[in-house]
Amino acid sequence: MYGEPRKIRQVAERLEVRADAVRAQARELHTRSQRVAWVSVAADRMRERAAERRDELHAVADAYEAAAERVRAHADRVQQLLDLIAAVERRASALVDAVVDLPPPGHRRWLDLPDLVRGLRP
């Protein structure tokens, strides 16, 4: 079964959407923690912890984006290989057509073709 670059790219898009959502969560956490009017050592510690979580969320978003890039690169490679396979198939068909009069699909003469073209016998 061949890969489907379009579907692979859709996975990359979903990863990027998730990265954006995680970044939005990080911004919201930071904004809310800074708006707290509470003043104390505990409030300062809460803001520090919120900043740590914000940074961790940004790291998670970065990882999603990196994964999306790798998935997109994989889709590109799959497309390259599909293009190569198609080119080889076209050349092979042209070569066989030039050497042998191919029978129609399902015809019994297909069973004789491996004897006429070297390398076709399974």
TITORLO-194497 format. One record per residue: x, y, z of N, C-alpha, C, O in turn. Coordinates in Angstrom, 2 decimals, decimal comma. Each point is the difference from the previous one (the first is absolute). Example, Ala and Ser with C-alpha at 12.3 -4.5 7.8 and 13.67 -1.06 7.14 Angstrom:
2
     n.xx     n.yy     n.zz    ca.xx    ca.yy    ca.zz     c.xx     c.yy     c.zz     o.xx     o.yy     o.zz
    13,19    -5,69     7,80    -0,89     1,19     0,00     0,90     1,20     0,00     1,04    -0,02     0,66
    -1,39     1,07    -1,38     0,82     1,19     0,06    -0,77     1,09     0,73     0,51     1,11     0,17
***
This chain:
122
     n.xx     n.yy     n.zz    ca.xx    ca.yy    ca.zz     c.xx     c.yy     c.zz     o.xx     o.yy     o.zz
     0,85    -1,18     0,00    -0,85     1,18     0,00     0,89     1,24     0,00     0,89     0,14     0,84
    -1,15     0,73    -1,79     0,77     1,24    -0,08    -0,49     0,99     1,05    -1,14    -0,06     0,45
     2,02     0,98    -0,08    -0,38     1,06     0,91    -0,85     1,04    -0,72    -0,01     0,05    -1,23
    -0,68     0,75     1,98    -0,84     1,06    -0,56     0,49     1,34     0,53    -0,37     0,41     1,10
     1,21     0,28    -1,89     0,57     1,27     0,46    -1,04     1,01     0,48     0,26     0,73     0,96
    -1,41    -0,67    -1,60    -1,03     0,96     0,42    -0,45    -0,29     1,43    -0,15     0,92     0,81
    -0,07    -2,19    -0,51    -0,43    -0,36     1,36     1,13     0,20     1,01    -0,25     0,39     1,14
     1,46    -0,64    -1,55     1,15     0,22     0,88     0,12     1,49     0,32     0,27     0,37     1,14
    -0,48     0,48    -2,15     0,05     1,45     0,22    -1,13     0,46     0,92     0,16     0,95     0,77
    -1,29    -1,62    -0,84    -1,10     0,33     0,91     0,39    -0,25     1,46    -0,40     0,74     0,90
     1,18    -1,79    -0,67     0,50    -0,28     1,35     0,89     1,15     0,45    -0,09     0,46     1,14
     0,96     0,02    -2,03     0,88     1,13     0,34    -0,82     1,24     0,34     0,33     0,72     0,94
    -1,38    -0,48    -1,70    -0,86     1,15     0,27    -0,66    -0,12     1,37    -0,09     0,99     0,74
    -0,36    -2,19    -0,39    -0,62    -0,18     1,32     1,02     0,23     1,12    -0,34     0,56     1,04
     1,57    -0,97    -1,26     1,04     0,25     1,00     0,24     1,50     0,16     0,19     0,48     1,12
    -0,18     0,26    -2,21     0,20     1,45     0,08    -1,17     0,69     0,70     0,20     0,93     0,77
    -1,41    -1,40    -1,04    -1,18     0,56     0,68     0,12    -0,23     1,50    -0,30     0,88     0,81
     0,74    -2,08    -0,45     0,17    -0,31     1,43     1,09     0,88     0,61    -0,14     0,46     1,13
     1,23    -0,23    -1,86     1,06     0,88     0,51    -0,55     1,40     0,26     0,31     0,60     1,03
    -1,12    -0,10    -1,94    -0,61     1,33     0,19    -0,89     0,02     1,23     0,00     0,97     0,76
    -0,77    -2,04    -0,57    -0,90    -0,07     1,16     0,80    -0,03     1,31    -0,38     0,64     0,97
     1,46    -1,38    -0,95     0,83    -0,07     1,21     0,63     1,36     0,28     0,08     0,42     1,15
     0,38     0,27    -2,19     0,56     1,35     0,19    -1,07     0,96     0,55     0,30     0,85     0,84
    -1,52    -0,98    -1,33    -1,09     0,85     0,51    -0,25    -0,29     1,48    -0,25     0,92     0,78
     0,31    -2,19    -0,40    -0,16    -0,35     1,42     1,11     0,62     0,83    -0,24     0,47     1,11
     1,45    -0,48    -1,65     1,14     0,58     0,73    -0,20     1,51     0,19     0,25     0,53     1,08
    -0,72     0,14    -2,13    -0,25     1,45     0,11    -1,08     0,29     1,03     0,12     0,92     0,81
    -1,19    -1,72    -0,87    -1,11     0,20     0,93     0,44    -0,22     1,45    -0,35     0,78     0,88
     1,11    -1,81    -0,64     0,52    -0,27     1,34     0,83     1,17     0,50    -0,15     0,45     1,13
     1,03     0,03    -1,98     0,86     1,12     0,39    -0,83     1,25     0,28     0,20     0,68     1,01
    -1,13    -0,37    -1,90    -0,84     1,19     0,17    -0,78    -0,06     1,30    -0,04     0,97     0,76
    -0,59    -2,11    -0,51    -0,80    -0,13     1,22     0,86     0,09     1,26    -0,40     0,60     1,00
     1,57    -1,21    -1,05     0,85     0,03     1,20     0,49     1,42     0,29     0,21     0,35     1,16
    -0,02     0,44    -2,20     0,48     1,37     0,20    -1,12     0,94     0,45     0,27     1,05     0,60
    -1,51    -1,40    -0,86    -1,14     0,85     0,37    -0,43    -0,18     1,46    -0,78     0,80     0,53
     1,27    -1,82     0,11    -0,39    -0,25     1,38     0,48     1,16     0,88     1,18     0,34     0,00
    -2,11     0,25     0,74     0,32     1,17     0,84     0,57    -0,40     1,35     0,46     0,85     0,77
    -0,47    -2,08    -0,49     0,47    -0,58     1,26     1,47     0,34     0,18     0,79    -0,17    -0,93
    -0,42     0,65     2,10     1,38     0,37     0,28     0,48    -0,75     1,25    -0,49     0,20     1,11
     1,47    -1,07    -1,36     0,60    -0,75     1,10     1,11    -0,86    -0,57     0,21    -0,06    -1,21
     0,50    -0,60     2,11     1,03    -0,93    -0,44    -0,64    -1,14    -0,80     0,55    -0,44    -1,01
    -1,69    -0,03     1,45    -0,70    -1,07    -0,70    -0,43     0,46    -1,40     0,09    -0,77    -0,95
    -0,54     2,02     0,83    -0,39     0,52    -1,31     1,21     0,06    -0,94    -0,09    -0,34    -1,18
     1,22     0,77     1,73     1,22     0,04    -0,81     0,39    -1,40    -0,46     0,40    -0,19    -1,14
    -0,51    -0,78     2,03     0,33    -1,39    -0,34    -0,96    -0,54    -1,06     0,41    -0,72    -0,91
    -1,71     1,08     1,04    -0,98    -0,43    -1,00     0,37     0,55    -1,38    -0,09    -0,71    -1,00
     0,49     1,97     0,95     0,39     0,60    -1,28     1,25    -0,69    -0,57     0,11    -0,22    -1,21
     0,82    -0,11     2,09     1,21    -0,71    -0,46    -0,38    -1,37    -0,58     0,48    -0,39    -1,06
    -1,36    -0,33     1,77    -0,43    -1,32    -0,48    -0,76     0,14    -1,32     0,17    -0,83    -0,91
    -0,99     1,85     0,79    -0,74     0,22    -1,24     0,98     0,29    -1,14    -0,19    -0,47    -1,13
     1,23     1,24     1,41     1,01     0,29    -1,03     0,74    -1,28    -0,40     0,30    -0,20    -1,17
    -0,02    -0,66     2,14     0,64    -1,29    -0,31    -0,91    -0,85    -0,90     0,45    -0,58    -0,98
    -1,73     0,52     1,34    -0,94    -0,78    -0,81    -0,13     0,60    -1,40    -0,08    -0,73    -0,99
     0,06     2,07     0,91    -0,06     0,66    -1,30     1,18    -0,42    -0,86    -0,16    -0,33    -1,18
     1,35     0,34     1,77     1,20    -0,40    -0,75    -0,07    -1,47    -0,42     0,42    -0,35    -1,10
    -0,96    -0,49     1,98    -0,15    -1,41    -0,34    -1,00    -0,17    -1,15     0,21    -0,82    -0,89
    -1,29     1,58     0,91    -0,98    -0,06    -1,08     0,62     0,47    -1,32    -0,27    -0,58    -1,05
     1,09     1,60     1,11     0,69     0,45    -1,22     0,92    -1,10    -0,53     0,11    -0,19    -1,22
     0,55    -0,53     2,10     0,86    -1,10    -0,43    -0,83    -1,11    -0,66     0,42    -0,59    -1,00
    -1,59     0,32     1,56    -0,89    -1,00    -0,60    -0,44     0,46    -1,38    -0,01    -0,79    -0,95
    -0,35     2,07     0,82    -0,41     0,54    -1,30     1,15    -0,09    -1,00    -0,21    -0,33    -1,17
     1,43     0,62     1,62     1,17    -0,13    -0,88     0,16    -1,44    -0,48     0,33    -0,25    -1,16
    -0,58    -0,70     2,07     0,12    -1,41    -0,38    -1,07    -0,38    -1,03     0,27    -0,75    -0,94
    -1,48     1,27     1,12    -1,05    -0,24    -1,00     0,41     0,56    -1,36    -0,18    -0,66    -1,03
     0,73     1,87     1,02     0,42     0,61    -1,26     1,14    -0,79    -0,65     0,02    -0,18    -1,22
     0,92    -0,27     2,03     1,11    -0,81    -0,54    -0,54    -1,31    -0,59     0,45    -0,45    -1,05
    -1,41    -0,15     1,74    -0,60    -1,23    -0,51    -0,72     0,27    -1,32     0,08    -0,80    -0,93
    -0,77     1,92     0,85    -0,70     0,36    -1,24     0,99     0,16    -1,15    -0,27    -0,43    -1,12
     1,41     1,04     1,40     1,03     0,16    -1,03     0,51    -1,36    -0,48     0,18    -0,22    -1,19
     0,06    -0,69     2,14     0,48    -1,33    -0,37    -1,06    -0,78    -0,79     0,33    -0,70    -0,96
    -1,58     0,83     1,36    -1,07    -0,68    -0,71    -0,13     0,56    -1,41    -0,17    -0,75    -0,96
     0,27     2,08     0,83    -0,08     0,61    -1,33     1,18    -0,44    -0,87    -0,18    -0,26    -1,19
     1,37     0,16     1,76     1,16    -0,49    -0,75    -0,23    -1,44    -0,44     0,39    -0,39    -1,10
    -1,01    -0,40     1,96    -0,32    -1,39    -0,36    -0,98    -0,02    -1,17     0,16    -0,79    -0,93
    -1,17     1,64     0,98    -0,97     0,07    -1,10     0,70     0,36    -1,31    -0,31    -0,56    -1,05
     1,25     1,50     1,12     0,76     0,39    -1,20     0,77    -1,20    -0,54     0,03    -0,22    -1,21
     0,60    -0,54     2,09     0,78    -1,15    -0,42    -0,91    -1,08    -0,60     0,35    -0,61    -1,01
    -1,49     0,38     1,62    -0,95    -0,97    -0,55    -0,42     0,43    -1,40    -0,08    -0,83    -0,90
    -0,19     2,13     0,72    -0,39     0,49    -1,32     1,13    -0,20    -1,01    -0,26    -0,38    -1,14
     1,50     0,64     1,55     1,14    -0,23    -0,89     0,07    -1,46    -0,43     0,22    -0,30    -1,17
    -0,41    -0,60     2,12     0,06    -1,43    -0,32    -1,17    -0,42    -0,89     0,17    -0,82    -0,91
    -1,34     1,38     1,16    -1,14    -0,31    -0,87     0,26     0,48    -1,43    -0,33    -0,68    -0,96
     0,91     1,86     0,85     0,35     0,53    -1,33     1,03    -0,89    -0,68    -0,09    -0,26    -1,20
     1,08    -0,21     1,97     1,02    -0,89    -0,55    -0,62    -1,33    -0,45     0,31    -0,50    -1,07
    -1,18    -0,05     1,89    -0,67    -1,25    -0,36    -0,78     0,18    -1,29     0,06    -0,85    -0,89
    -0,79     1,95     0,78    -0,78     0,26    -1,21     0,91     0,12    -1,22    -0,34    -0,50    -1,08
     1,48     1,16     1,24     0,93     0,15    -1,13     0,57    -1,35    -0,41     0,11    -0,29    -1,20
     0,24    -0,54     2,16     0,53    -1,34    -0,30    -1,08    -0,85    -0,68     0,27    -0,70    -0,97
    -1,49     0,79     1,49    -1,09    -0,76    -0,62    -0,20     0,43    -1,46    -0,19    -0,85    -0,88
     0,23     2,16     0,62    -0,18     0,47    -1,38     1,12    -0,50    -0,90    -0,25    -0,46    -1,11
     1,49     0,55     1,59     1,14    -0,47    -0,81    -0,09    -1,50    -0,24     0,20    -0,46    -1,12
    -0,50    -0,29     2,17    -0,08    -1,46    -0,15    -1,11    -0,37    -0,97     0,17    -0,87    -0,85
    -1,30     1,53     0,97    -1,11    -0,29    -0,93     0,40     0,33    -1,43    -0,30    -0,75    -0,92
     0,97     1,88     0,74     0,44     0,39    -1,35     0,99    -1,02    -0,56    -0,07    -0,35    -1,17
     1,00    -0,11     2,02     0,98    -0,98    -0,46    -0,67    -1,32    -0,38     0,32    -0,59    -1,03
    -1,22     0,13     1,86    -0,68    -1,25    -0,28    -0,87     0,14    -1,24    -0,03    -0,89    -0,84
    -0,66     2,02     0,71    -0,84     0,24    -1,18     0,83    -0,01    -1,27    -0,45    -0,46    -1,05
     1,69     0,97     1,15     0,86     0,07    -1,19     0,50    -1,38    -0,41     0,29    -0,23    -1,18
    -0,18    -0,69     2,14     0,56    -1,33    -0,28    -1,08    -1,03    -0,27     0,19    -0,90    -0,83
    -1,31     1,01     1,51    -1,02    -1,04    -0,05    -1,35     0,64    -0,28    -0,34     1,05     0,55
    -0,42    -1,69    -1,40    -1,38     0,42    -0,22    -0,81    -0,50     1,19    -0,26    -1,19     0,13
    -0,14     2,12     0,75    -0,68    -0,40     1,24    -1,44    -0,44    -0,29    -0,71     0,64    -0,78
     0,31    -1,72     1,42    -1,38    -0,47    -0,17    -0,95     0,88     0,80     0,44     0,77     0,85
    -1,73    -0,87    -1,11    -0,97     0,76     0,80    -0,03    -0,54     1,43     0,41    -1,13     0,25
    -0,91     1,93     0,68    -0,07    -0,46     1,40    -0,76    -1,31     0,13    -1,06    -0,19    -0,61
     1,62    -0,71     1,42    -0,64    -1,28     0,27     0,19    -1,07    -1,06    -0,48    -1,13     0,15
     1,18     1,47    -1,22     0,20    -0,97    -1,10     1,00    -1,07     0,42     0,90     0,27     0,79
    -1,07    -1,48    -1,32     0,87    -1,11     0,33     1,45     0,24    -0,40     0,91    -0,56     0,61
    -0,67     1,39    -1,64     1,38     0,24    -0,46     0,86     0,67     1,08     1,23    -0,01    -0,09
    -1,87     0,59     1,10     0,80     0,57     1,09     0,85    -1,07     0,67     1,07     0,30     0,52
    -1,51    -1,53    -0,54     0,76    -1,08     0,62     1,27    -0,30    -0,78     0,95    -0,55     0,55
    -0,92     0,91    -1,83     1,19    -0,21    -0,83     1,00     1,16     0,11     1,16    -0,16    -0,36
    -1,61     1,30     0,83     0,85     1,19     0,03     1,30    -0,19     0,79     1,04     0,50    -0,44
    -1,05    -1,18     1,58     1,26    -0,18     0,72     1,05    -0,75    -0,82     1,20     0,16     0,24
    -1,62    -0,97    -1,19     0,96    -0,71    -0,85     0,57     0,93    -1,08     1,08    -0,26    -0,52
    -1,79     1,32     0,20     0,43     0,93    -1,05     0,85     1,15     0,54     0,85     0,53    -0,72
    -1,08    -0,14     1,97     0,71     1,13     0,59     0,74    -0,49     1,23    -0,61    -0,42     0,98
     1,95     0,49    -1,03     0,80    -0,45     1,14    -0,32     0,80     1,24    -0,23     1,21    -0,07
     0,22    -1,89     1,21    -0,20     0,65     1,29    -1,45     0,10     0,43    -0,27     0,50     1,10
    -0,66    -0,94    -1,91    -1,41     0,06     0,40    -0,48    -1,25     0,73    -1,02     0,03     0,68
     1,76    -1,12    -0,81    -0,44    -1,23     0,63     0,11     0,15     1,52     1,05     0,36     0,52
    -2,15    -0,64     0,21     0,03     0,09     1,46     0,84    -1,10     0,63     0,13    -0,06     1,22
***
